[in-house]
Every structure is written in structure tokens, then in C-alpha cells.
Amino acid sequence: MRRRPVLPSHHDDMEKGGGKPASSRLCFLATLCAMFWVLIFYFHFAVVSNEPDASAAQTVEVRIDRARLKFPVPDGAARLDMPLAPPARASEPPPPPPPIERPKEEEEEVVKPAAGVRQQEALPKVLAASYPFERALKTAENKSDPCGGRYIYVHELPSRFNEDMLRECEKLSVWTNMCRFMSNDGLGPPLSDEEGVFSSTGWYGTNQFSVDVIFGNRMKQYECLTKDSSIAAAVFVPFYAGFDIARYLWGYNISTRDAASLDLVDWLMKKPEWNVMGGRDHFLVAGRITWDFRRLTEQESDWGSKLLFLPAAKNMSMLVVESSPWNSNDFGIPYPTYFHPAKDADVFLWQDRMRNLERPWLFSFAGAPRPGDPMSIRGQLIDQCRSSSVCKLLECDLGESKCHSPSTIMKMFQSSLFCLQPQGDSYTRRSAFDSMLAGCIPVFFHPGSAYVQYTWHLPKNYTRYSVFIPEDDIRTRNASIEERLKSIHPNVVKNMREEVINLIPRVIYADPRSKLETLKDAFDVSIEAIINKVTKLRRDIIADQEDKDFIEENSWKYSLLEDGQRIIGPHEWDPFFSKPKEKGGESSSSSAEVAKNSWKSEQRVQN
């Protein structure tokens, strides 16, 4: 019997499977695989590529990878998308973050998200434009830090810019030994109260040009000083500019007058703090009028220094007792008065006393005529006061020492409802602040005497606290001061006097050796205003909203705008400030002559 041949095992499998060959099964599997990939490619090109979100997301992802490859964040650098630690005080400043450098063309490529990108898919902050002052702005977001957004960094200047001047105080004025006025941190000697016009404490024989040292000593007590400039809202330059120029105004050449200013600017521009904003966050103080720092020419006979015309100094803010209406780099702050309280209670007691005084005189005037100035109205004011039974006159010509006695001046102001405040040798007078301290309503005749000067410290609505009588009304003898003042309703007078009394804290400088508890004095108001100015500028830079149409010659108009306003137009005071100008923006009436006359007045005071 023949044995059957043994078939391969796969033959049995083929029979069990229905008899199909193995090659047919492989072809079937290959076909399925091909159809799967066809569907994948169809879905990708026909559906996904038409979705804008997906496309943009791809673009963003690629750009982010490229940016990270080209511009890695340095080790130890602070990432902008990380939370900011609370800033330390002056004793423990946090380390400043190094800036992240990126080429401008790449920065422009990745800052804006592609069209169609959803909000959550926008580029991370680390790729956005960054500024070295962003960290300072962020401190204001830390609600647990009472100094957030208020830190001040003070440059440690060489002593030749400040303290050395005080050591040679006898040389600070041609006619006066200023050393006695430098006592008590710049307040001067205490005043005795023989006539009973002062309160028991806080009264000093303060020189009207002592703001440099008073402000500098107040800054030493400022509660939000920092040694970390990267968190500073502003940078203070403790240069005694007023004292510096006072030494050299008479009998010195322009090289000597400019030396310290040029030295200061050179020193500042080498500091890293300067490079943050090119000095636009820096400020300094000078207790003299702006015209002492605005020499227009290089002629030896011209007046003053050129500090405020130096290109670098134009970026800084300078606080002066009288500013220029036509320039934007100086700001008016009050002249110092004789009252420097150490605590709130001293102020409240004085205010109550001024409210309750009997004031027998309708108006008063303390001053001397200006026979050499044909534009001065002082002669007419003196004539009107002499002829009125309700006016108190204190003539301050040579030899009338009572005009320079603080107690005599304050006693007259305290007995008057209104105090006449015409222009001095320049636009402003210290007398305006002395009269307000006495609760006397000031009467101004030129808007440059207060309204465009002290916009940080006084209400922009001047009718709340003062009376305005245009100079021309006096020159043409069309205005009787007595009749004008009598025509004001007694209730209005009462409200105006209350407004003046409420303004007293804002126009005085507290004792530098202490600090008011709840009230803001002239120093506090000035610091707050500077911080607000720098903060607004920084935010405008980030938002690309700087006012590129700013007209510097109209600076006085901008200072009168309300918050949020940017556009200026015709103003009722245009005739007062539209005189022909010399180069640099000053009035053709000659700022040099104005400043010289101011010094002549100082000479009269000291004689």
C-alpha cells in the first residue's frame, strides 16, 4: 500500500481559511494601509491647513522656538513672566535684573501675535519689548508695600556739590553771611515772639533762598528712600544749585559760573542710573528764580549760569521758587516762610488761630515802589492804599527796617482780609506765601505771580482762594481796588479765607528734623508731583503715547490742563505771555535784568 505524501502545514491553514492564497491577504492589507494614509493626507491638507487658528498656532510655535534658540534668557536673569518679589527697603535692596538684549528687527517680528491668534495663544511677555524701568512701575502693584511706587533713589554726589558749600557759608552771598541761616538744618535762628504774632514753637528767621538745604534735609528723612535704583520712582540729585550760583553771580566770568553745572552733568552721565531714561527721571532743587540759570549768550556781561540750557539738564526736572512760563524743565515750588511745624497739632492750632482773628483792614500792601520800571504798578497801588481809609500800608523803601521784620509783616497780614501781591522784581514774591500763612486772601495782578507757577500746590481754579485784577486795569486807572474788594459778598470772602487757611500745610516746609503725621507739606506735595510726572512719562513711553506735538513755548498752558487733557488752544492769559521772545524762550524785557533786580532787592533787605 502506498503512503500519502505529507503536505506542508501552511497548506492545512489555507484549506481551513477557505482556500485563499497568502498573496491575496497581503495585497488586501497593503490596500487598507494605503487608504489610511490617503485619508490622513486629505484631512491635513483639505481641513487642517484651512483652519486659521491652527496655522497661526504653528507659526507662533515656530517663532517661539526660533526666538528661544537665538535669544536664550541669561542664567540668573529675572523673567518677565515670573512674579515680582516685594522690593526691599534701603537697608536690603533686591538685586536689579540684567536687561534682556534683542536685535530690533527680531523684536518687531515676534512682538505682535499673528492674525487670528486667540488671546490665550498670544506671545509670552518675555518676547515683548522691555524697559529698564518696568520693575519700578511694578512695585506699585505690591499692595502690601507702603512704599510701592514711591521709592526715591538719591545720588551720592561728591561733597563739592553740596556739603562743601555749607562749610564755606560765609561766601554764599555777596551782602549776607548766610551761616546763621544754615542753622537748624537750614531754617535759620529761632524767632522770638515779642509782639505775640507767632505760636509758641516752629518759627524761624528763614532766608527766602534757603530751599536747597531745607529740601535736601527733608529728603534725608523721606520714608521711602532706596539704594536700589531699579525700583526707584524718581532719582534725586542733591546739588545745591542755588547756593552754587549765588557765590559767583557778581564779579566772576562765565567759566566760573558754569563750572559746577558742567561738572555735575559730566558726573551724572557716567552713572548707570542716568542711562535708564537719559536723565528724564532725575530732579534737583534750587532755591532761586529760574532766570539765574538761563544765561542766553556766552558774553561775559550776560547774567547767570547756563545750567537749564545744558542739553542733559533739559531732560531733568528742576524745582525753583520761580519757573519760566516758556520752558518745560523747571517747576515752581513755594518760597519758604517763617513757620516750620514739627507735628500736625502745631498746624491745626495755627489754622484755628487764623480763623478766629479780627481783621480790621479790608486790604493791605507791603512793598516799595519801582520808579525805574515804567511797567510796574506798585506806584499806583501805593497811591490807592494811601487814599483809602480801609487799607494798611507798609512802605519798604530803603531805611524802613520794619518791612524786613517778620513779626511786623505777619502782624499786618493777620489784620487784613486781602493782601495785594503785585509782581516783585520778577513775577513772584515770597510775600504771597507769608500772607497766605496769615490767612490773608492774596490779590494778584499778573497770572505769572502764582497761577502758572505753583500748579502743584495751589488750586487751578484760582477764584477759590484769590482775587485777580489785571495790571492794565490799574495802569489805566479804571479799577478801584477798594470798590472791587467791597463788591465781593461776605459769604464769598469767608469761603475764600477758609480755602486759604486750608492751603497752609501745602505751602509751608515742615521742620526737616521731624515729619508731619497726616498732613502733606510743600515738600510732600512736590515729591508726589515729581513721582506722578515720571510715572506718567514711563507709562506713555511703554504705550507709545508721548506727546510728540508738545510746544515748549506754551509750557504755561500745559501746566493748567486737567488730568487727561493734552490739547491746548487760545487762552485768556495769552496777552500776558505773548511778548516778543529772545532765543531760548525768555521775554525780551530781559530775564537778566529781572534777576539783577531781584538781587538788588536782596541787598535792600540785608542793609
MINUBA-704050 format. One record per residue (C-alpha): x, y, z. Coordinates in steps of 0.5 Angstrom, whole numbers, plus 500, padded with zeros to 3 digits. Layout:
N
XYZ/...
REM end
This chain:
607
500500500/503507498/503512504/500519502/505525502/506529508/503537506/506543509/503546515/501552511/497548506/493546512/492553514/490555507/484550507/482552514/481559511/477558505/483556500/485563499/492564497/497568502/499573497/492576497/491577504/498581504/495585498/489587502/493589508/497594504/491597500/488598507/494602509/495606503/487608504/489610511/495615509/491618504/485620509/491623513/494627508/487629506/485631513/491635514/491639507/484640506/482641513/487643518/491648513/485652512/484653520/487660522/488658529/492652528/496656522/497661527/499657533/504653528/507660527/507662534/510656536/516656531/517663532/518662540/523656538/527661534/527666539/529662544/534659540/537665538/536669545/536665551/535668557/541669561/542665567/540669574/536674570/529676572/524673567/518678566/513672567/515671574/512674580/516680583/518679590/517685594/522690594/527691600/528698604/534702603/538697608/536691604/535693597/534687592/539686586/537689580/535685574/540685568/537687562/535682556/538685550/535683543/536686536/531691534/529687528/528681531/524684537/519687532/518680528/515677535/512682539/505682535/501676535/500673528/493675525/487670528/491668534/487667540/488671547/491665550/496664545/499671545/506671545/509671552/512677555/519675555/519677548/515683548/519690549/522691555/524697559/529698565/524702569/519697569/521694575/520701579/513701576/511694578/513696586/506700586/503693585/505691591/499693596/503690602/509695601/507702603/513705599/511701593/511706587/514712592/521710592/527715591/534714590/539719592/545720588/551720593/555726590/562729592/562734597/564739593/557739590/553741597/556740604/563744602/559750600/556750607/563749610/564756607/557759608/560766609/562766601/554764599/552771599/556778597/552782602/550777607/553772612/549766611/552762616/547764621/541762616/544755616/543753623/537749625/538745618/537751614/531754618/536759621/535762628/529762632/525768632/522771639/515773640/515780643/509782639/505776640/504774633/507767633/506761636/510758641/514753637/516753630/518760628/525761625/528767621/529763615/532766609/528766603/533763598/535757603/530752600/537748597/539746604/532745607/529741602/536737602/535736609/528734609/530729603/534725608/528724613/524721607/521715609/522711602/529712600/532706597/539704595/537700589/536705583/532700579/526700584/526708584/520712582/525718581/532720582/534726587/540730585/543733592/546739588/546746592/545750585/542756588/548756593/553755588/551760583/550765589/557765590/559767583/554772580/558778582/565779579/566772576/567770569/562765566/567760566/567760574/559761574/558755569/564750572/560746578/554745573/558742567/562738573/555736575/553734568/559730567/559726573/551724572/552722565/557717567/553714572/548707570/542711573/543716568/542711562/535709565/532715562/537719560/536723566/529724565/527721572/532726575/530732579/534737583/532743587/535751587/532756592/533762587/529764581/530761574/533767571/539766575/540759571/538761564/544765561/542766554/549768551/557767552/558774553/561776560/557781561/550777561/547774567/547768571/549761569/547756563/545750568/538750565/540751558/545745558/542739554/543734559/540739564/534740560/532732561/532733568/527737573/529743577/525746582/526753583/522758587/520762580/520758574/520760567/513760563/516759557/520753559/519746561/524743565/523748571/517748576/515753581/515751589/514756595/519760598/520758605/516762610/518763617/513757620/516750620/512746625/514739628/508736628/501736626/498739632/502746631/499747624/492746627/493750633/496756628/490755623/485756628/488762631/488765624/480763623/479767629/483773628/479780628/481783621/480791622/483792615/480791608/487790605/494792606/500793602/508792604/513794599/517799595/516803589/520801583/521808580/526806575/521801572/516804567/511798567/511797575/504798578/507799585/507806585/499806583/498801589/501805594/497811592/491808592/492805599/494812602/488815600/484809603/481809610/481801610/488800607/494799611/501801608/508799610/513802605/519798605/524803602/531804604/531805611/525802613/527797617/520795620/519792613/524787614/522785621/518778621/513780626/512787623/510784617/506778620/502782624/500787619/498781614/494778620/490784621/488784614/482781610/486782603/493783601/496786595/501782591/504785585/510783581/516783585/523785581/521778578/514775577/514772584/514775591/516771598/510776601/505772597/506766602/507770608/500773607/497766606/500763612/497769616/490767613/490773608/487773601/492775596/490779591/494778584/495783578/499778574/498771573/505769573/506771580/502765582/497762578/502759572/508758578/505754583/500749580/502743584/501747591/495752589/488750586/488751579/481755580/485761583/478764584/477759590/483763594/485769591/483776587/485777580/485785578/489785571/495790571/492794566/486796570/491799575/495803570/489806566/486808573/480804571/480800577/479802584/482796589/477798595/471798591/473792587/474788594/468791597/464788592/465781594/460778598/462777605/460770605/465769599/470772603/469768608/470762604/476764600/479766607/478759609/481756603/487760604/487757611/486750609/492751604/497753609/500746610/502745603/505752602/510751608/516747610/516743616/522742620/527738617/528734624/521731624/515730620/508731620/504725621/498726617/499733613/503734607/507740607/510743601/516738601/511732600/507736595/513737591/515730591/509727590/508731584/515729581/513722582/507723578/510726573/516721572/511715573/506718567/512719563/514712563/507709562/507714556/513711553/511704554/504705551/508710545/504716547/509721549/506728546/510729540/507735539/509739545/510746544/515748549/514756549/507754551/509751557/505755562/499753558/500745559/501747567/494749567/491743564/487738568/489731568/488727562/488733557/493734552/491739547/492747548/489753545/488760546/487763553/485769556/492770559/496770552/497777553/501777559/506772556/506773548/511779549/517778544/522773546/529773545/532766543/531761549/524763550/525769555/522775555/525781551/524785557/531781559/531776564/538778566/535785569/530781572/535777576/539783577/534787580/532781585/539781588/538789589/532787593/536782597/541788598/536792601/533787605/540786608/542793609/
REM end
